Amino acid sequence: MAMTAKLWTWLVGYLVVRFRGPYVERALNAAAQDGIPCWGIERLTTDIVITRLSVRHFRRLRPILRTYGVGAAIFERQGLPFVLNRLRKRLFFIVGLLVVSLGILYLSSFVWFIEVTGSDRIRADEILNAAVAHGLFSGLPRRALNEAALEAALMSQFPSLAWADIRVEGTRAVIEVVERQPAEYDPSLVGDIVALFGGVVTDVFVARGTALVHPGDEVHPGDVLISGTYYDRWGRKQQGRAQGAVWARTWRESFAEVPLYESYQWDTGEVHSQMLLKLGKYTIPLGLNSPFSAYRTEVRIWQLKFGNHELPVQFTQRKFIEVQYEKRLLPRASVEELALEEAWSKLEEQGVERGKVAQVRTAAVEVPDAEALRVILAVLVEQNIGEFREN
């Protein structure tokens, strides 16, 4: 059947019918002679045939089926008319789903959550209250948010901020701030902001200085990102301390090693005892010391007393219990899991947030000399890679 004919058949609808009877083949031949087309004919047995035909032709086929004593049972109803009929029965469900979808789409165009990060000496709720006072509140349409104006307002209200950045992530507005360090107020400091890590620049914010990189640029560790050389409003060349931030997508790496073997000890059953006599400051051994190369010790002490007064005489029993040490191979999966968690902890101590990682790569290699497994962790994050360096 040609593609156009198949499309037309689906648009008008068709039936999948099972015919059963001793003269089913004669009935289908008679239908064909009468101009009733059938397609997709499948013979299951000598007297059972499955075929497909339109609804209109199925009605015309009924007299022929009665003539030859052939029974018909509809298996499936296919095509657009039947799809529409099923949808009509679920009209309220479809309308409800459409309304909910439109509602979610509409609500996603508002800011519902506000988060403050990076604050230390300034309380986060103070920054949040200031942002609300300047127009950022829960329920604000995203198109109504003026990030640049709000950043300037926060910088003006909190002089101890080195910079502020407002960005919207879905229905959440993130206020990222960096506070000035005490040294930043020293006017004698002159220097640039350089790249602490390599990566691809995504955003640049300059509070003082001249930006030497732009979004999309690839930088390497040590590259100057924001120069401390700039021109003031009167066009005069100035030298000072560069201030700002440069965000970039960068790969951060860490590794950790965990032993593949676990050492444990067990008692051999051999025991040796030694008594010690302590007279004042002097200790006299009453017996030989431990004959074992590896042992654990149990100690019991008897202090002689006269009434409630302690005499300068003390007996000590030292029991030496021989032990042997053996190594037990740990499951590799658990060792790798422990090493990976330790590597993650190292990155988190360096300021990497696990929930904001875009990609993760891991590799595990054995270290034969240390009988350990080393797991190397590399994560792709977006972070401020700038670090001030004094000239």
Sine and cosine of phi, psi and omega as CSV:
sin_phi,cos_phi,sin_psi,cos_psi,sin_omega,cos_omega
0.00,0.00,0.75,-0.66,-0.02,-1.00
-0.91,0.41,0.36,-0.93,-0.04,-1.00
-0.88,0.48,-0.65,0.76,0.00,-1.00
-0.90,0.44,-0.66,0.76,0.01,-1.00
-0.91,0.41,-0.63,0.78,0.03,-1.00
-0.89,0.45,-0.67,0.74,0.00,-1.00
-0.90,0.44,-0.69,0.72,-0.01,-1.00
-0.90,0.43,-0.66,0.76,0.02,-1.00
-0.88,0.47,-0.65,0.76,0.03,-1.00
-0.93,0.38,-0.58,0.82,-0.01,-1.00
-0.92,0.38,-0.63,0.78,-0.03,-1.00
-1.00,0.04,-0.30,0.95,0.03,-1.00
1.00,-0.04,0.52,-0.85,0.04,-1.00
-0.51,-0.86,0.21,-0.98,-0.06,-1.00
-0.88,-0.47,0.54,-0.84,0.17,-0.98
-0.97,-0.26,0.92,-0.40,-0.19,-0.98
-0.86,-0.52,0.63,-0.78,0.12,-0.99
-0.97,-0.26,0.84,-0.54,0.05,-1.00
-0.97,-0.24,0.65,-0.76,-0.04,-1.00
-0.63,-0.77,0.78,-0.63,0.03,-1.00
0.28,-0.96,0.35,-0.94,-0.04,-1.00
-0.92,0.38,-0.38,0.93,-0.04,-1.00
-0.90,-0.44,0.58,0.81,-0.06,-1.00
-0.91,0.42,-0.57,0.82,-0.02,-1.00
-0.93,0.36,-0.63,0.77,0.03,-1.00
-0.91,0.41,-0.60,0.80,0.02,-1.00
-0.89,0.45,-0.66,0.75,-0.01,-1.00
-0.94,0.35,-0.59,0.81,0.07,-1.00
-0.90,0.43,-0.65,0.76,0.02,-1.00
-0.91,0.42,-0.60,0.80,0.03,-1.00
-0.91,0.42,-0.65,0.76,0.01,-1.00
-0.90,0.43,-0.64,0.76,0.03,-1.00
-0.91,0.40,-0.44,0.90,0.00,-1.00
-1.00,0.03,0.11,0.99,0.04,-1.00
0.99,0.15,0.43,0.90,0.03,-1.00
-0.97,-0.24,0.97,-0.24,-0.07,-1.00
-0.98,0.21,0.66,-0.75,0.13,-0.99
-0.78,-0.62,0.53,-0.85,0.01,-1.00
-0.59,-0.80,0.19,-0.98,-0.03,-1.00
0.88,0.48,0.64,0.77,-0.07,-1.00
-0.96,0.27,0.76,-0.65,0.03,-1.00
-0.78,-0.63,0.85,-0.52,0.03,-1.00
-1.00,-0.06,0.87,-0.49,0.02,-1.00
-1.00,0.02,-0.72,0.69,0.08,-1.00
-0.67,-0.74,-0.09,-1.00,-0.01,-1.00
-0.91,0.40,-0.41,0.91,-0.05,-1.00
-0.85,-0.53,0.20,0.98,0.04,-1.00
-0.79,-0.61,0.80,-0.60,-0.01,-1.00
-0.71,-0.70,0.67,-0.75,0.11,-0.99
-0.93,-0.37,0.73,-0.68,-0.01,-1.00
-0.55,-0.83,0.09,-1.00,-0.03,-1.00
-0.80,-0.61,0.65,-0.76,0.02,-1.00
-0.35,-0.94,0.30,-0.95,-0.05,-1.00
-0.96,0.28,0.30,-0.95,0.01,-1.00
-0.89,0.46,-0.68,0.74,-0.03,-1.00
-0.89,0.46,-0.66,0.75,0.00,-1.00
-0.96,0.29,-0.47,0.88,0.03,-1.00
-0.90,0.43,-0.58,0.81,0.04,-1.00
-0.91,0.41,-0.64,0.77,0.01,-1.00
-0.94,0.35,-0.38,0.93,-0.08,-1.00
-0.98,0.18,-0.32,0.95,-0.12,-0.99
-0.86,0.51,-0.71,0.71,0.03,-1.00
-0.86,0.51,-0.62,0.79,0.00,-1.00
-0.91,0.42,-0.64,0.77,0.00,-1.00
-0.90,0.43,-0.64,0.77,0.02,-1.00
-0.91,0.41,-0.59,0.80,-0.02,-1.00
-0.89,0.46,-0.66,0.75,-0.07,-1.00
-0.99,-0.13,0.05,1.00,0.04,-1.00
0.92,0.40,0.64,0.77,-0.02,-1.00
-0.96,-0.28,0.76,-0.65,0.05,-1.00
-1.00,-0.01,0.47,-0.88,-0.02,-1.00
-0.75,-0.66,0.67,-0.74,0.06,-1.00
-0.71,-0.70,0.79,-0.61,-0.03,-1.00
-0.99,0.15,0.86,-0.52,0.02,-1.00
-1.00,0.05,-0.75,0.66,-0.09,-1.00
-0.63,-0.77,0.44,-0.90,0.13,-0.99
-0.86,-0.51,0.90,-0.43,-0.09,-1.00
-0.87,-0.49,0.46,-0.89,0.08,-1.00
0.89,-0.46,0.17,-0.99,-0.08,-1.00
-0.87,0.50,-0.70,0.72,-0.02,-1.00
-0.85,0.53,-0.62,0.78,0.00,-1.00
-0.96,0.27,-0.57,0.82,0.07,-1.00
-0.89,0.46,-0.71,0.71,0.01,-1.00
-0.90,0.44,-0.59,0.80,0.00,-1.00
-0.91,0.41,-0.65,0.76,0.04,-1.00
-0.92,0.38,-0.62,0.79,0.03,-1.00
-0.92,0.39,-0.57,0.82,0.00,-1.00
-0.90,0.44,-0.56,0.83,0.03,-1.00
-0.94,0.34,-0.38,0.92,0.01,-1.00
-0.93,-0.36,0.54,0.84,-0.10,-0.99
-0.87,0.50,-0.72,0.69,-0.05,-1.00
-0.91,0.42,-0.59,0.80,0.03,-1.00
-0.91,0.42,-0.69,0.72,-0.02,-1.00
-0.91,0.41,-0.69,0.72,0.02,-1.00
-0.89,0.45,-0.66,0.75,0.03,-1.00
-0.89,0.45,-0.67,0.74,0.03,-1.00
-0.89,0.45,-0.65,0.76,0.01,-1.00
-0.91,0.42,-0.67,0.74,0.00,-1.00
-0.90,0.44,-0.70,0.72,0.02,-1.00
-0.89,0.46,-0.67,0.74,0.00,-1.00
-0.89,0.45,-0.70,0.72,0.02,-1.00
-0.91,0.41,-0.59,0.80,0.03,-1.00
-0.90,0.43,-0.69,0.73,0.03,-1.00
-0.90,0.44,-0.67,0.74,0.03,-1.00
-0.88,0.47,-0.65,0.76,-0.01,-1.00
-0.93,0.37,-0.71,0.70,-0.03,-1.00
-0.92,0.40,-0.47,0.89,0.00,-1.00
-0.95,0.33,-0.16,0.99,0.03,-1.00
-1.00,0.02,0.13,0.99,0.02,-1.00
-0.90,-0.43,0.38,-0.92,0.13,-0.99
-1.00,-0.03,0.87,-0.50,-0.04,-1.00
-0.93,-0.36,-0.40,0.92,-0.05,-1.00
-0.79,-0.62,0.63,-0.78,0.00,-1.00
-0.81,-0.59,0.78,-0.63,-0.04,-1.00
-0.80,-0.60,0.69,-0.72,0.03,-1.00
-0.92,-0.39,0.81,-0.59,0.02,-1.00
-0.77,-0.64,0.45,-0.89,0.09,-1.00
1.00,-0.06,-0.19,0.98,-0.04,-1.00
-0.98,0.18,0.59,-0.81,0.02,-1.00
-0.77,-0.64,-0.94,0.33,0.00,-1.00
-0.97,0.25,-0.52,0.85,0.07,-1.00
-1.00,0.05,0.77,-0.64,-0.01,-1.00
-0.93,0.37,0.62,-0.78,-0.03,-1.00
-0.89,0.46,-0.57,0.82,-0.02,-1.00
-0.94,0.35,-0.47,0.88,0.08,-1.00
-0.91,0.41,-0.69,0.73,0.04,-1.00
-0.91,0.41,-0.64,0.76,0.00,-1.00
-0.90,0.44,-0.68,0.73,0.02,-1.00
-0.90,0.44,-0.63,0.78,0.04,-1.00
-0.91,0.43,-0.64,0.77,0.02,-1.00
-0.90,0.43,-0.66,0.75,0.03,-1.00
-0.89,0.45,-0.66,0.75,0.00,-1.00
-0.89,0.45,-0.45,0.89,-0.01,-1.00
-0.98,-0.18,0.28,0.96,0.20,-0.98
0.95,-0.32,-0.04,1.00,0.03,-1.00
-0.99,-0.15,0.93,-0.36,-0.03,-1.00
-0.61,-0.80,0.30,-0.95,0.02,-1.00
-0.92,0.40,0.81,-0.59,-0.05,-1.00
0.98,-0.20,0.04,1.00,0.01,-1.00
-0.97,0.26,0.76,-0.65,0.09,-1.00
-0.87,0.50,0.67,-0.74,-0.06,-1.00
-0.87,0.49,-0.58,0.81,-0.02,-1.00
-0.94,0.35,-0.31,0.95,-0.02,-1.00
-1.00,0.06,-0.11,0.99,-0.03,-1.00
-0.99,0.14,0.84,-0.55,0.06,-1.00
-0.97,-0.25,1.00,-0.07,-0.09,-1.00
-0.87,0.49,-0.70,0.71,-0.07,-1.00
-0.89,0.45,-0.68,0.73,-0.01,-1.00
-0.91,0.41,-0.64,0.77,0.00,-1.00
-0.93,0.37,-0.65,0.76,0.05,-1.00
-0.87,0.50,-0.70,0.72,0.01,-1.00
-0.90,0.44,-0.62,0.79,0.00,-1.00
-0.91,0.41,-0.67,0.74,0.02,-1.00
-0.91,0.40,-0.65,0.76,0.03,-1.00
-0.89,0.45,-0.59,0.81,0.00,-1.00
-0.96,0.29,-0.63,0.77,-0.05,-1.00
-0.97,0.24,-0.50,0.86,-0.02,-1.00
-0.87,-0.49,1.00,0.01,-0.04,-1.00
-0.87,0.48,-0.38,0.93,-0.03,-1.00
-0.98,0.20,0.01,1.00,0.07,-1.00
-1.00,0.10,0.74,-0.67,0.10,-1.00
-0.98,0.21,-0.60,0.80,0.07,-1.00
-0.24,-0.97,0.30,-0.95,0.04,-1.00
-0.65,-0.76,0.61,-0.79,-0.03,-1.00
-0.71,-0.70,0.77,-0.64,0.02,-1.00
-0.92,-0.38,0.80,-0.61,0.08,-1.00
-0.62,-0.78,0.52,-0.86,-0.03,-1.00
-0.95,-0.31,0.81,-0.58,0.04,-1.00
-0.87,-0.50,0.99,-0.13,-0.05,-1.00
0.93,0.36,-0.88,-0.48,0.04,-1.00
-0.98,-0.19,0.24,0.97,-0.05,-1.00
-0.89,-0.45,0.74,-0.67,0.10,-1.00
-0.98,-0.20,0.80,-0.60,-0.02,-1.00
-0.95,-0.32,0.84,-0.54,0.08,-1.00
-0.98,-0.21,0.96,-0.28,-0.01,-1.00
-0.98,-0.18,0.85,-0.53,-0.02,-1.00
-0.81,-0.58,0.43,-0.90,0.12,-0.99
-0.76,-0.65,0.82,-0.57,-0.02,-1.00
-1.00,0.06,0.52,-0.86,0.06,-1.00
-0.93,0.36,0.64,-0.77,0.15,-0.99
-0.99,0.12,0.43,-0.90,-0.02,-1.00
-0.79,0.61,-0.58,0.82,-0.02,-1.00
-0.92,0.38,-0.35,0.94,-0.05,-1.00
-0.92,0.38,-0.33,0.94,0.00,-1.00
-1.00,0.09,-0.09,1.00,0.01,-1.00
-0.97,0.22,0.94,-0.33,-0.06,-1.00
-0.93,0.37,-0.25,0.97,-0.04,-1.00
-0.99,0.17,-0.24,0.97,-0.02,-1.00
-0.97,0.25,0.72,-0.69,0.04,-1.00
-0.76,-0.65,0.74,-0.67,0.01,-1.00
0.02,-1.00,0.00,-1.00,-0.06,-1.00
-0.89,-0.45,0.24,-0.97,0.18,-0.98
-0.99,-0.17,0.86,-0.51,-0.06,-1.00
-0.91,-0.41,0.26,-0.97,-0.03,-1.00
-0.98,0.19,0.85,-0.53,0.09,-1.00
-0.98,0.19,-0.52,0.85,0.04,-1.00
-0.74,-0.68,0.34,-0.94,0.10,-0.99
-1.00,0.08,0.35,-0.94,0.02,-1.00
0.23,-0.97,-0.17,-0.99,0.02,-1.00
-0.94,-0.34,0.84,-0.54,-0.09,-1.00
-0.92,0.39,0.71,-0.70,0.05,-1.00
-0.91,-0.41,-0.46,0.89,-0.04,-1.00
-0.37,-0.93,0.54,-0.84,-0.02,-1.00
-0.73,-0.68,0.77,-0.64,0.08,-1.00
-0.80,-0.60,0.82,-0.58,-0.04,-1.00
-0.89,-0.46,0.88,-0.48,0.11,-0.99
-1.00,-0.07,-0.55,0.84,0.09,-1.00
-0.44,-0.90,0.68,-0.73,0.00,-1.00
0.91,-0.41,-0.23,-0.97,-0.04,-1.00
-0.81,-0.59,0.82,-0.57,0.01,-1.00
-0.95,0.30,0.79,-0.62,0.04,-1.00
-0.97,-0.24,-0.07,1.00,0.03,-1.00
-0.76,-0.65,0.32,-0.95,-0.02,-1.00
-0.67,-0.74,0.33,-0.94,0.03,-1.00
-0.79,0.61,0.73,-0.68,-0.03,-1.00
0.98,-0.20,-0.30,0.95,0.00,-1.00
-0.96,0.27,0.58,-0.81,0.10,-1.00
-0.99,-0.11,0.77,-0.64,-0.03,-1.00
-0.84,-0.55,0.31,-0.95,0.00,-1.00
-0.82,-0.58,0.35,-0.94,0.01,-1.00
-0.83,0.56,0.74,-0.67,0.01,-1.00
1.00,-0.09,-0.23,0.97,0.03,-1.00
-0.91,0.41,0.61,-0.79,0.06,-1.00
-0.98,0.22,0.84,-0.54,-0.02,-1.00
-0.99,-0.12,-0.74,0.68,0.03,-1.00
-0.78,-0.63,0.87,-0.49,-0.04,-1.00
-0.99,0.14,0.57,-0.82,0.08,-1.00
-0.97,0.23,-0.06,1.00,0.05,-1.00
-1.00,-0.03,0.78,-0.62,-0.01,-1.00
-0.45,-0.89,0.13,-0.99,0.03,-1.00
-0.91,-0.42,0.74,-0.68,-0.01,-1.00
-0.98,0.18,-0.10,-0.99,-0.09,-1.00
-0.91,0.41,-0.33,0.94,0.03,-1.00
-0.99,-0.11,0.15,0.99,0.05,-1.00
0.99,0.16,0.24,0.97,0.00,-1.00
-1.00,0.00,0.66,-0.75,-0.01,-1.00
-0.96,0.27,0.75,-0.66,-0.05,-1.00
-0.82,-0.58,0.48,-0.87,0.11,-0.99
-0.85,-0.53,0.81,-0.58,-0.02,-1.00
-0.38,-0.93,-0.35,-0.94,0.01,-1.00
-1.00,-0.07,0.88,-0.48,0.05,-1.00
-0.91,0.41,0.66,-0.75,0.03,-1.00
-0.72,-0.70,0.66,-0.75,0.00,-1.00
0.45,-0.89,-0.24,-0.97,-0.01,-1.00
-0.52,-0.85,0.54,-0.84,0.05,-1.00
-0.78,-0.62,0.90,-0.44,0.03,-1.00
-1.00,-0.04,0.61,-0.79,-0.02,-1.00
-0.47,-0.88,0.44,-0.90,0.16,-0.99
-1.00,0.06,0.88,-0.48,-0.12,-0.99
-0.67,-0.74,0.51,-0.86,0.07,-1.00
-1.00,-0.02,0.81,-0.58,0.07,-1.00
-0.93,-0.37,0.65,-0.76,-0.07,-1.00
-0.83,-0.56,0.47,-0.88,0.07,-1.00
-0.42,-0.91,0.33,-0.94,0.07,-1.00
-0.52,-0.85,0.33,-0.94,0.04,-1.00
-0.51,-0.86,0.50,-0.87,0.02,-1.00
-0.87,-0.50,0.69,-0.72,0.03,-1.00
-0.77,-0.64,0.72,-0.70,-0.02,-1.00
-0.87,0.50,0.61,-0.79,0.05,-1.00
-0.99,0.14,-0.28,0.96,-0.05,-1.00
-0.87,-0.49,0.51,-0.86,0.06,-1.00
-0.91,-0.42,0.82,-0.58,0.02,-1.00
-1.00,0.05,0.68,-0.74,0.06,-1.00
-0.59,-0.81,0.39,-0.92,-0.03,-1.00
-0.89,-0.46,0.43,-0.90,0.07,-1.00
-0.58,-0.81,0.53,-0.85,-0.04,-1.00
-0.97,0.23,0.68,-0.73,0.04,-1.00
-1.00,0.10,-0.30,0.95,-0.06,-1.00
0.98,-0.17,-0.20,0.98,0.02,-1.00
-0.99,0.12,0.75,-0.66,-0.05,-1.00
-0.74,-0.67,0.64,-0.77,0.07,-1.00
-0.73,-0.68,0.71,-0.71,-0.03,-1.00
-0.91,-0.41,0.52,-0.86,0.04,-1.00
-0.63,-0.78,0.69,-0.73,0.06,-1.00
-0.97,-0.23,0.60,-0.80,0.05,-1.00
-0.83,-0.56,0.71,-0.71,0.06,-1.00
-0.93,-0.36,0.85,-0.53,-0.01,-1.00
-0.94,-0.33,0.88,-0.47,0.05,-1.00
-0.90,-0.43,0.98,-0.20,-0.05,-1.00
0.90,0.43,-0.88,-0.48,0.00,-1.00
-1.00,-0.01,-0.07,1.00,-0.12,-0.99
-0.97,-0.24,0.64,-0.77,0.04,-1.00
-0.87,-0.49,0.81,-0.58,-0.05,-1.00
-0.91,-0.42,0.89,-0.46,0.05,-1.00
-0.96,0.27,0.75,-0.67,0.05,-1.00
-0.94,-0.33,0.93,0.36,-0.05,-1.00
0.65,-0.76,0.16,-0.99,-0.05,-1.00
-0.98,0.19,0.42,-0.91,0.07,-1.00
-0.96,0.26,-0.05,-1.00,-0.07,-1.00
-0.89,0.45,0.75,-0.66,0.08,-1.00
-1.00,0.03,-0.01,1.00,-0.09,-1.00
-0.99,-0.10,0.55,-0.84,0.06,-1.00
-0.98,0.17,-0.48,0.88,0.03,-1.00
-0.73,-0.69,0.80,-0.60,-0.06,-1.00
-0.35,-0.94,0.26,-0.96,0.20,-0.98
-0.88,-0.48,0.37,-0.93,-0.17,-0.99
-0.85,-0.53,0.66,-0.75,0.17,-0.99
-0.87,-0.49,0.72,-0.70,-0.11,-0.99
-0.83,-0.55,0.70,-0.72,0.12,-0.99
-0.79,-0.61,0.67,-0.75,-0.09,-1.00
-0.82,-0.57,0.71,-0.71,0.11,-0.99
-0.88,-0.48,0.85,-0.52,0.02,-1.00
-0.96,-0.27,0.84,-0.54,0.03,-1.00
-0.97,0.24,0.66,-0.75,-0.02,-1.00
-0.74,-0.67,0.45,-0.89,0.14,-0.99
-0.84,-0.54,0.98,-0.19,-0.14,-0.99
0.93,0.37,-0.82,-0.57,0.05,-1.00
-0.99,-0.11,0.13,0.99,-0.05,-1.00
-0.97,-0.26,0.69,-0.72,0.03,-1.00
-1.00,0.08,0.73,-0.69,0.07,-1.00
-1.00,0.04,0.43,-0.90,0.00,-1.00
-0.97,0.23,0.66,0.75,0.00,-1.00
-0.76,-0.64,0.77,-0.63,-0.06,-1.00
-0.58,-0.82,0.72,-0.69,0.09,-1.00
-0.96,-0.29,0.67,-0.74,0.02,-1.00
-0.78,-0.63,0.77,-0.64,0.10,-0.99
-0.96,-0.27,0.84,-0.55,0.07,-1.00
-0.94,-0.33,0.86,-0.51,0.01,-1.00
-0.96,-0.29,0.88,-0.47,0.00,-1.00
-0.99,-0.13,0.87,-0.50,-0.02,-1.00
-0.93,-0.38,0.89,-0.45,-0.05,-1.00
-0.92,0.39,0.68,-0.73,0.04,-1.00
-0.76,-0.65,0.36,-0.93,0.12,-0.99
-0.80,-0.59,0.55,-0.83,-0.02,-1.00
-0.95,-0.32,0.67,-0.74,0.06,-1.00
-0.71,-0.71,0.33,-0.95,0.02,-1.00
-0.94,-0.33,0.63,-0.77,0.00,-1.00
-0.83,-0.56,0.79,-0.62,0.00,-1.00
-0.95,0.32,0.81,-0.59,0.00,-1.00
-1.00,0.06,0.44,-0.90,0.07,-1.00
-0.86,0.51,0.76,-0.65,-0.07,-1.00
-0.87,0.49,-0.61,0.79,-0.04,-1.00
-0.88,0.47,-0.68,0.73,-0.01,-1.00
-0.94,0.34,-0.60,0.80,0.04,-1.00
-0.89,0.45,-0.70,0.72,0.00,-1.00
-0.90,0.43,-0.61,0.79,0.02,-1.00
-0.91,0.42,-0.67,0.74,0.03,-1.00
-0.90,0.43,-0.68,0.73,-0.01,-1.00
-0.91,0.40,-0.63,0.78,0.01,-1.00
-0.90,0.43,-0.66,0.75,0.00,-1.00
-0.91,0.42,-0.62,0.78,0.03,-1.00
-0.91,0.41,-0.63,0.78,0.05,-1.00
-0.90,0.43,-0.65,0.76,0.06,-1.00
-0.88,0.48,-0.69,0.72,-0.03,-1.00
-0.86,0.50,-0.63,0.78,0.02,-1.00
-0.90,0.44,-0.67,0.75,0.02,-1.00
-0.92,0.39,-0.63,0.78,0.01,-1.00
-0.91,0.41,-0.55,0.84,0.07,-1.00
-0.92,0.40,-0.39,0.92,0.03,-1.00
-1.00,-0.03,0.12,0.99,0.08,-1.00
0.99,-0.14,0.06,1.00,0.02,-1.00
-0.99,0.17,0.82,-0.58,0.03,-1.00
-1.00,-0.06,0.85,-0.52,-0.08,-1.00
-0.86,0.51,-0.60,0.80,-0.05,-1.00
-0.95,0.30,-0.23,0.97,-0.03,-1.00
-0.96,-0.29,0.26,0.97,0.00,-1.00
-0.99,0.16,0.75,-0.66,-0.03,-1.00
-1.00,0.09,-0.66,0.75,0.00,-1.00
-0.65,-0.76,0.46,-0.89,0.01,-1.00
-0.73,-0.68,0.72,-0.69,0.09,-1.00
-0.78,-0.63,0.69,-0.72,0.01,-1.00
-0.73,-0.68,0.48,-0.88,0.08,-1.00
-0.56,-0.83,0.64,-0.77,-0.01,-1.00
-0.85,-0.53,0.79,-0.61,0.02,-1.00
-0.72,-0.69,0.58,-0.81,0.04,-1.00
-0.99,0.11,0.60,-0.80,0.05,-1.00
-0.93,-0.37,1.00,-0.08,-0.12,-0.99
-0.86,0.52,-0.66,0.76,-0.06,-1.00
-0.88,0.47,-0.59,0.81,-0.04,-1.00
-0.99,-0.13,-0.02,1.00,-0.07,-1.00
0.76,0.65,0.75,0.66,-0.08,-1.00
-0.70,-0.72,0.22,-0.98,0.07,-1.00
-0.92,-0.40,0.81,-0.58,0.02,-1.00
-0.97,-0.23,0.80,-0.60,0.05,-1.00
-0.94,-0.34,0.82,-0.57,0.01,-1.00
-0.97,-0.23,0.81,-0.58,-0.05,-1.00
-0.90,-0.44,0.79,-0.61,0.07,-1.00
-0.80,-0.60,0.77,-0.64,-0.03,-1.00
-0.78,-0.62,0.57,-0.82,0.05,-1.00
-0.98,-0.18,0.88,-0.48,-0.03,-1.00
-0.75,-0.67,0.31,-0.95,0.13,-0.99
-0.94,-0.34,0.87,-0.49,-0.08,-1.00
-0.45,-0.89,0.19,-0.98,0.07,-1.00
-0.97,0.23,0.90,-0.44,-0.06,-1.00
-0.98,-0.18,0.04,1.00,-0.06,-1.00
-0.99,0.17,0.59,-0.81,0.06,-1.00
-0.60,-0.80,0.74,-0.67,-0.01,-1.00
-0.94,0.33,0.67,-0.74,0.07,-1.00
-0.72,-0.69,0.86,-0.51,-0.05,-1.00
-0.96,0.29,0.66,-0.75,0.03,-1.00
-0.98,0.19,0.00,0.00,0.00,0.00
